[in-house]
Amino acid sequence: MFGSCFAPGRNGWASLDNTAEVPRRMHPRCRPGRIQGNVAPDHALPPTFVKTESCMRKQSLRLLAGASILATGIGWAYLHPLAWLNAMVPRTGHTRFSQLAYGADPRQGIDVYVPTANPTARRPMVVFFYGGSWQGGLRADYRFVGQALSSRGMVVAIPDYRVFPQVAFPGFMEDAAAAVRWARDHAAVYGADPDRLFLAGHSAGAQIALLLATDRSWLARAGLPSHALAGVIGLAGPYDFLPLRDSTLERIFPASQRTASQPIDFVRGGEPPILLGVGMRDDIVDPGNTERMAARLRTHGDAVQVRRYPRLTHEMMVGSLATPLIALKRLIPVGPVLDDVTDFVDAH
């Protein structure tokens, strides 16, 4: 459904998971084998892996599909979930500026969402990085995020970035830093305060956002000062996921660069305020990533808030930002993620 940190393994799709736990509440035909360490051992993709991935996604979206039938008629239920969400989000209340670019590569585009109410206000700007296992994703698919955050008074920038196999780490970090620089340079053009610049991300995008905040060399290389960020929001992110035991992830994070990929290893103190959100039913990224990251930040005296959502899966950590799903919260498990993000931004 949404960007996820799936990695191919022996029996289907393994996760960035240190718990060696069989995913919960999954149909037996969808259930991968027991995962040891972070991800499944290095094996070629089985011929059934597409069926396994599809089955997992169908199960996580069963309630969403039922809710769509009840709320909007049966026709909507046949759309892809992201298409359904984006078709349902209001087109009023914000202006979307697309076809913008922070670089020359086709994957270096960026969309900006600006609230239409109170146009003279100096608003916070949030740069949101979507997930997709560092292998995919499109900014247009996350219109529901731009609409949701802009409805709370934020200017929202959603960039694309180069992904594997076009680049490996640190290529997508270079793009992310350049996108943040572009957002800060253009904040005033869109009515935002460049001194209230926030980063946010889900799944692989959360790893990108937190690494930008902790490894200060990235913003420095982009020409940004160390105090450029007012805050950072990570939703269901992998922050401490070595060692790797999957051939695809080993190619995404080459051995010579691997130790530079872990946000937890760069915490030194003096990081901007951080909000970490985690779904306790996340079977894709081990919630322990969030707990360990929060503990490391606290050890160094950093301001960190952790929000735990007992009913939320990995996908619904970002799905809970969507206003169409919030409207159906009596029918499907939706957490107060949007409220918590809004409160965090408003407080900083």
Secondary structure, DSSP 8 states (H G I E B T S, - for coil): ------EEETTEEE-B-SS----SS--GGG------SSS--S----TTHHHHHHHHHHHHTHHHHHHHHHHH-GGGGGS-HHHHHHHHS-SSSEEEEEEEESSSSTT-EEEEEEE-SSTTS-EEEEEEE--STTT---GGGGHHHHHHHHTTT-EEEEE----TTT--TTHHHHHHHHHHHHHHHHTGGGTEEEEEEEEEEETHHHHHHHHHHHSTHHHHHTT--TT--SEEEEES--SS--S---HHHHHHS-TTTGGGG-GGGG--S----EEEEEETT-SSB-THHHHHHHHHHHHTT--EEEEEETT--HHHHHHTT-HHHHTTTTTS---SHHHHHHHHHHH-
